[in-house]
Amino acid sequence: MSAVRHSLTGVELTWSSVIARRMERQGLSRPLRSIPAAVAAMGGAHAQVMSAAELSIGARVEQQTPADIRSALAPSGLLVKTYGPRGTVHLLPRDELPLWCAALGAAPIGSSLPATARIDANQTAAILDAIAGALSSGSSLDTEELDAAVIGQLGAWAGEQVVPAFGGWWPRWRQAISLAANRGILSFGENRGSRVTFVSPGVTPEADSSRALGWLLRLYLATYGPATAANFGRWLGVRPAWASAQFSRFAPDLEAVTVDGEPAFVNRGDVEQSETPSRGITLLPHFDPYVIGSFPRDRLFPGAVAARAVARGQAGVRPVLLVDGVVAGVWGLKRHANRLAVTVEAVTTLSKRQVGGTEVEVERLGRFLGMNAELTLGAISTGAHK
């Protein structure tokens, strides 16, 4: 690490040093020691699509396989599948779950449902109690079984089909399901074939929600900083005013910096810059936390690549090619028996060194998935995740 530069307005950082910092801390420039360490370093692995979560972890650890990740998700394993930032499904380290639950449980949850469909405070409390009771035996329940248990205890109002979902409707009570996860009442269990199941994670949230929120803010800044309150709010999925209030609340723990002249914050004292810019090729899957949590977007997705790799203003909806830590294209894969066909589409012509690095990345993907992998450079038809 090099000495930092100071000005009258604070520490001055460069964008290239920020990229190197984020890549290193997330295990993308140097592998991390274990699966839980990789998940912790990401601030949770986005697992809306489980195969994408596995590829995110595989990009950060060596000599591990998807089977190793699934083993870590076994009952009482080192990982828990639950609802995390933005109310989306994540893998989280089990030993961090009490802090995650307390922090997420303290964050305000908005609702886009019409007033006639929402649940009030008393109904929410009743639903949470019903879920806890249904899962108290330690057994897993699939969605239909949990429906029956909650509706059977609370009555017809909980089962009214008022929550829009994938072209259909869910019962009223399910709008509290992510809140139940955030309170430590519920997490995902092992699938029964194609059926999702839920279990009690057996965790008691940290009693001091202020301590947990401070921990979560420090985690975000250590992983994705320098960042602003608005960046933190987008990552967590909360209102900008609430995110700003947390930056004010924990101001003594923060330090103001500039990145190429733009103001941002880091954890106090965490201002060293890397002397060596990030170099190399990385292939990241759908929903990889590096692209979802990193801001500003125009520095991570510069120029023409934004039109190809960002959909409807959302990052992470397409697998991306990183060149020296910056998005430079998209990619896709197709499986044929024991063969993995990987097509990489760069927005500019790759150098010989970069093509070689891409070949190395494709070989790594093949080893991780236990398949023979081959690279094709060219246009792909793989679209955004629906």
Secondary structure as a PSIPRED ss2 file (coil, helix, strand):
# PSIPRED VFORMAT (PSIPRED V4.0)

   1 M C   1.000  0.000  0.000
   2 S E   0.000  0.000  1.000
   3 A C   1.000  0.000  0.000
   4 V C   1.000  0.000  0.000
   5 R E   0.000  0.000  1.000
   6 H E   0.000  0.000  1.000
   7 S E   0.000  0.000  1.000
   8 L C   1.000  0.000  0.000
   9 T C   1.000  0.000  0.000
  10 G E   0.000  0.000  1.000
  11 V E   0.000  0.000  1.000
  12 E E   0.000  0.000  1.000
  13 L E   0.000  0.000  1.000
  14 T C   1.000  0.000  0.000
  15 W H   0.000  1.000  0.000
  16 S H   0.000  1.000  0.000
  17 S H   0.000  1.000  0.000
  18 V H   0.000  1.000  0.000
  19 I H   0.000  1.000  0.000
  20 A H   0.000  1.000  0.000
  21 R H   0.000  1.000  0.000
  22 R H   0.000  1.000  0.000
  23 M H   0.000  1.000  0.000
  24 E H   0.000  1.000  0.000
  25 R H   0.000  1.000  0.000
  26 Q C   1.000  0.000  0.000
  27 G C   1.000  0.000  0.000
  28 L C   1.000  0.000  0.000
  29 S C   1.000  0.000  0.000
  30 R C   1.000  0.000  0.000
  31 P C   1.000  0.000  0.000
  32 L E   0.000  0.000  1.000
  33 R C   1.000  0.000  0.000
  34 S C   1.000  0.000  0.000
  35 I H   0.000  1.000  0.000
  36 P H   0.000  1.000  0.000
  37 A H   0.000  1.000  0.000
  38 A H   0.000  1.000  0.000
  39 V H   0.000  1.000  0.000
  40 A H   0.000  1.000  0.000
  41 A H   0.000  1.000  0.000
  42 M H   0.000  1.000  0.000
  43 G C   1.000  0.000  0.000
  44 G C   1.000  0.000  0.000
  45 A E   0.000  0.000  1.000
  46 H E   0.000  0.000  1.000
  47 A C   1.000  0.000  0.000
  48 Q C   1.000  0.000  0.000
  49 V C   1.000  0.000  0.000
  50 M H   0.000  1.000  0.000
  51 S H   0.000  1.000  0.000
  52 A H   0.000  1.000  0.000
  53 A H   0.000  1.000  0.000
  54 E H   0.000  1.000  0.000
  55 L H   0.000  1.000  0.000
  56 S H   0.000  1.000  0.000
  57 I H   0.000  1.000  0.000
  58 G H   0.000  1.000  0.000
  59 A C   1.000  0.000  0.000
  60 R C   1.000  0.000  0.000
  61 V E   0.000  0.000  1.000
  62 E C   1.000  0.000  0.000
  63 Q C   1.000  0.000  0.000
  64 Q C   1.000  0.000  0.000
  65 T C   1.000  0.000  0.000
  66 P H   0.000  1.000  0.000
  67 A H   0.000  1.000  0.000
  68 D H   0.000  1.000  0.000
  69 I H   0.000  1.000  0.000
  70 R H   0.000  1.000  0.000
  71 S H   0.000  1.000  0.000
  72 A H   0.000  1.000  0.000
  73 L C   1.000  0.000  0.000
  74 A C   1.000  0.000  0.000
  75 P C   1.000  0.000  0.000
  76 S C   1.000  0.000  0.000
  77 G C   1.000  0.000  0.000
  78 L C   1.000  0.000  0.000
  79 L E   0.000  0.000  1.000
  80 V E   0.000  0.000  1.000
  81 K E   0.000  0.000  1.000
  82 T E   0.000  0.000  1.000
  83 Y E   0.000  0.000  1.000
  84 G C   1.000  0.000  0.000
  85 P H   0.000  1.000  0.000
  86 R H   0.000  1.000  0.000
  87 G H   0.000  1.000  0.000
  88 T C   1.000  0.000  0.000
  89 V E   0.000  0.000  1.000
  90 H E   0.000  0.000  1.000
  91 L E   0.000  0.000  1.000
  92 L E   0.000  0.000  1.000
  93 P E   0.000  0.000  1.000
  94 R H   0.000  1.000  0.000
  95 D H   0.000  1.000  0.000
  96 E H   0.000  1.000  0.000
  97 L H   0.000  1.000  0.000
  98 P H   0.000  1.000  0.000
  99 L H   0.000  1.000  0.000
 100 W H   0.000  1.000  0.000
 101 C H   0.000  1.000  0.000
 102 A H   0.000  1.000  0.000
 103 A H   0.000  1.000  0.000
 104 L H   0.000  1.000  0.000
 105 G H   0.000  1.000  0.000
 106 A H   0.000  1.000  0.000
 107 A C   1.000  0.000  0.000
 108 P C   1.000  0.000  0.000
 109 I C   1.000  0.000  0.000
 110 G C   1.000  0.000  0.000
 111 S C   1.000  0.000  0.000
 112 S C   1.000  0.000  0.000
 113 L C   1.000  0.000  0.000
 114 P C   1.000  0.000  0.000
 115 A C   1.000  0.000  0.000
 116 T C   1.000  0.000  0.000
 117 A C   1.000  0.000  0.000
 118 R C   1.000  0.000  0.000
 119 I C   1.000  0.000  0.000
 120 D C   1.000  0.000  0.000
 121 A H   0.000  1.000  0.000
 122 N H   0.000  1.000  0.000
 123 Q H   0.000  1.000  0.000
 124 T H   0.000  1.000  0.000
 125 A H   0.000  1.000  0.000
 126 A H   0.000  1.000  0.000
 127 I H   0.000  1.000  0.000
 128 L H   0.000  1.000  0.000
 129 D H   0.000  1.000  0.000
 130 A H   0.000  1.000  0.000
 131 I H   0.000  1.000  0.000
 132 A H   0.000  1.000  0.000
 133 G H   0.000  1.000  0.000
 134 A H   0.000  1.000  0.000
 135 L C   1.000  0.000  0.000
 136 S C   1.000  0.000  0.000
 137 S C   1.000  0.000  0.000
 138 G C   1.000  0.000  0.000
 139 S C   1.000  0.000  0.000
 140 S C   1.000  0.000  0.000
 141 L E   0.000  0.000  1.000
 142 D E   0.000  0.000  1.000
 143 T H   0.000  1.000  0.000
 144 E H   0.000  1.000  0.000
 145 E H   0.000  1.000  0.000
 146 L H   0.000  1.000  0.000
 147 D H   0.000  1.000  0.000
 148 A H   0.000  1.000  0.000
 149 A H   0.000  1.000  0.000
 150 V H   0.000  1.000  0.000
 151 I H   0.000  1.000  0.000
 152 G H   0.000  1.000  0.000
 153 Q H   0.000  1.000  0.000
 154 L H   0.000  1.000  0.000
 155 G C   1.000  0.000  0.000
 156 A H   0.000  1.000  0.000
 157 W H   0.000  1.000  0.000
 158 A H   0.000  1.000  0.000
 159 G H   0.000  1.000  0.000
 160 E C   1.000  0.000  0.000
 161 Q E   0.000  0.000  1.000
 162 V E   0.000  0.000  1.000
 163 V E   0.000  0.000  1.000
 164 P E   0.000  0.000  1.000
 165 A E   0.000  0.000  1.000
 166 F C   1.000  0.000  0.000
 167 G C   1.000  0.000  0.000
 168 G E   0.000  0.000  1.000
 169 W E   0.000  0.000  1.000
 170 W E   0.000  0.000  1.000
 171 P E   0.000  0.000  1.000
 172 R H   0.000  1.000  0.000
 173 W H   0.000  1.000  0.000
 174 R H   0.000  1.000  0.000
 175 Q H   0.000  1.000  0.000
 176 A H   0.000  1.000  0.000
 177 I H   0.000  1.000  0.000
 178 S H   0.000  1.000  0.000
 179 L H   0.000  1.000  0.000
 180 A H   0.000  1.000  0.000
 181 A H   0.000  1.000  0.000
 182 N H   0.000  1.000  0.000
 183 R C   1.000  0.000  0.000
 184 G C   1.000  0.000  0.000
 185 I C   1.000  0.000  0.000
 186 L C   1.000  0.000  0.000
 187 S E   0.000  0.000  1.000
 188 F E   0.000  0.000  1.000
 189 G C   1.000  0.000  0.000
 190 E C   1.000  0.000  0.000
 191 N C   1.000  0.000  0.000
 192 R E   0.000  0.000  1.000
 193 G C   1.000  0.000  0.000
 194 S C   1.000  0.000  0.000
 195 R E   0.000  0.000  1.000
 196 V C   1.000  0.000  0.000
 197 T E   0.000  0.000  1.000
 198 F E   0.000  0.000  1.000
 199 V E   0.000  0.000  1.000
 200 S C   1.000  0.000  0.000
 201 P C   1.000  0.000  0.000
 202 G C   1.000  0.000  0.000
 203 V C   1.000  0.000  0.000
 204 T C   1.000  0.000  0.000
 205 P C   1.000  0.000  0.000
 206 E C   1.000  0.000  0.000
 207 A C   1.000  0.000  0.000
 208 D C   1.000  0.000  0.000
 209 S H   0.000  1.000  0.000
 210 S H   0.000  1.000  0.000
 211 R H   0.000  1.000  0.000
 212 A H   0.000  1.000  0.000
 213 L H   0.000  1.000  0.000
 214 G H   0.000  1.000  0.000
 215 W H   0.000  1.000  0.000
 216 L H   0.000  1.000  0.000
 217 L H   0.000  1.000  0.000
 218 R H   0.000  1.000  0.000
 219 L H   0.000  1.000  0.000
 220 Y H   0.000  1.000  0.000
 221 L H   0.000  1.000  0.000
 222 A H   0.000  1.000  0.000
 223 T H   0.000  1.000  0.000
 224 Y H   0.000  1.000  0.000
 225 G C   1.000  0.000  0.000
 226 P C   1.000  0.000  0.000
 227 A E   0.000  0.000  1.000
 228 T C   1.000  0.000  0.000
 229 A H   0.000  1.000  0.000
 230 A H   0.000  1.000  0.000
 231 N H   0.000  1.000  0.000
 232 F H   0.000  1.000  0.000
 233 G H   0.000  1.000  0.000
 234 R H   0.000  1.000  0.000
 235 W H   0.000  1.000  0.000
 236 L H   0.000  1.000  0.000
 237 G C   1.000  0.000  0.000
 238 V C   1.000  0.000  0.000
 239 R C   1.000  0.000  0.000
 240 P H   0.000  1.000  0.000
 241 A H   0.000  1.000  0.000
 242 W H   0.000  1.000  0.000
 243 A H   0.000  1.000  0.000
 244 S H   0.000  1.000  0.000
 245 A H   0.000  1.000  0.000
 246 Q H   0.000  1.000  0.000
 247 F H   0.000  1.000  0.000
 248 S H   0.000  1.000  0.000
 249 R H   0.000  1.000  0.000
 250 F C   1.000  0.000  0.000
 251 A H   0.000  1.000  0.000
 252 P H   0.000  1.000  0.000
 253 D H   0.000  1.000  0.000
 254 L E   0.000  0.000  1.000
 255 E E   0.000  0.000  1.000
 256 A E   0.000  0.000  1.000
 257 V E   0.000  0.000  1.000
 258 T E   0.000  0.000  1.000
 259 V E   0.000  0.000  1.000
 260 D C   1.000  0.000  0.000
 261 G C   1.000  0.000  0.000
 262 E E   0.000  0.000  1.000
 263 P E   0.000  0.000  1.000
 264 A E   0.000  0.000  1.000
 265 F E   0.000  0.000  1.000
 266 V E   0.000  0.000  1.000
 267 N E   0.000  0.000  1.000
 268 R C   1.000  0.000  0.000
 269 G C   1.000  0.000  0.000
 270 D C   1.000  0.000  0.000
 271 V C   1.000  0.000  0.000
 272 E C   1.000  0.000  0.000
 273 Q E   0.000  0.000  1.000
 274 S C   1.000  0.000  0.000
 275 E C   1.000  0.000  0.000
 276 T C   1.000  0.000  0.000
 277 P C   1.000  0.000  0.000
 278 S C   1.000  0.000  0.000
 279 R C   1.000  0.000  0.000
 280 G C   1.000  0.000  0.000
 281 I E   0.000  0.000  1.000
 282 T E   0.000  0.000  1.000
 283 L E   0.000  0.000  1.000
 284 L E   0.000  0.000  1.000
 285 P C   1.000  0.000  0.000
 286 H C   1.000  0.000  0.000
 287 F C   1.000  0.000  0.000
 288 D C   1.000  0.000  0.000
 289 P H   0.000  1.000  0.000
 290 Y H   0.000  1.000  0.000
 291 V H   0.000  1.000  0.000
 292 I H   0.000  1.000  0.000
 293 G H   0.000  1.000  0.000
 294 S C   1.000  0.000  0.000
 295 F C   1.000  0.000  0.000
 296 P C   1.000  0.000  0.000
 297 R H   0.000  1.000  0.000
 298 D H   0.000  1.000  0.000
 299 R H   0.000  1.000  0.000
 300 L H   0.000  1.000  0.000
 301 F C   1.000  0.000  0.000
 302 P C   1.000  0.000  0.000
 303 G C   1.000  0.000  0.000
 304 A C   1.000  0.000  0.000
 305 V H   0.000  1.000  0.000
 306 A H   0.000  1.000  0.000
 307 A H   0.000  1.000  0.000
 308 R H   0.000  1.000  0.000
 309 A H   0.000  1.000  0.000
 310 V C   1.000  0.000  0.000
 311 A E   0.000  0.000  1.000
 312 R C   1.000  0.000  0.000
 313 G C   1.000  0.000  0.000
 314 Q E   0.000  0.000  1.000
 315 A C   1.000  0.000  0.000
 316 G C   1.000  0.000  0.000
 317 V C   1.000  0.000  0.000
 318 R C   1.000  0.000  0.000
 319 P C   1.000  0.000  0.000
 320 V E   0.000  0.000  1.000
 321 L E   0.000  0.000  1.000
 322 L E   0.000  0.000  1.000
 323 V E   0.000  0.000  1.000
 324 D C   1.000  0.000  0.000
 325 G C   1.000  0.000  0.000
 326 V E   0.000  0.000  1.000
 327 V E   0.000  0.000  1.000
 328 A E   0.000  0.000  1.000
 329 G E   0.000  0.000  1.000
 330 V E   0.000  0.000  1.000
 331 W E   0.000  0.000  1.000
 332 G E   0.000  0.000  1.000
 333 L E   0.000  0.000  1.000
 334 K E   0.000  0.000  1.000
 335 R E   0.000  0.000  1.000
 336 H E   0.000  0.000  1.000
 337 A C   1.000  0.000  0.000
 338 N C   1.000  0.000  0.000
 339 R E   0.000  0.000  1.000
 340 L E   0.000  0.000  1.000
 341 A E   0.000  0.000  1.000
 342 V E   0.000  0.000  1.000
 343 T E   0.000  0.000  1.000
 344 V E   0.000  0.000  1.000
 345 E E   0.000  0.000  1.000
 346 A E   0.000  0.000  1.000
 347 V C   1.000  0.000  0.000
 348 T C   1.000  0.000  0.000
 349 T C   1.000  0.000  0.000
 350 L C   1.000  0.000  0.000
 351 S C   1.000  0.000  0.000
 352 K H   0.000  1.000  0.000
 353 R H   0.000  1.000  0.000
 354 Q H   0.000  1.000  0.000
 355 V H   0.000  1.000  0.000
 356 G H   0.000  1.000  0.000
 357 G H   0.000  1.000  0.000
 358 T H   0.000  1.000  0.000
 359 E H   0.000  1.000  0.000
 360 V H   0.000  1.000  0.000
 361 E H   0.000  1.000  0.000
 362 V H   0.000  1.000  0.000
 363 E H   0.000  1.000  0.000
 364 R H   0.000  1.000  0.000
 365 L H   0.000  1.000  0.000
 366 G H   0.000  1.000  0.000
 367 R H   0.000  1.000  0.000
 368 F H   0.000  1.000  0.000
 369 L H   0.000  1.000  0.000
 370 G C   1.000  0.000  0.000
 371 M C   1.000  0.000  0.000
 372 N E   0.000  0.000  1.000
 373 A E   0.000  0.000  1.000
 374 E E   0.000  0.000  1.000
 375 L E   0.000  0.000  1.000
 376 T E   0.000  0.000  1.000
 377 L E   0.000  0.000  1.000
 378 G C   1.000  0.000  0.000
 379 A C   1.000  0.000  0.000
 380 I C   1.000  0.000  0.000
 381 S C   1.000  0.000  0.000
 382 T C   1.000  0.000  0.000
 383 G C   1.000  0.000  0.000
 384 A C   1.000  0.000  0.000
 385 H C   1.000  0.000  0.000
 386 K C   1.000  0.000  0.000
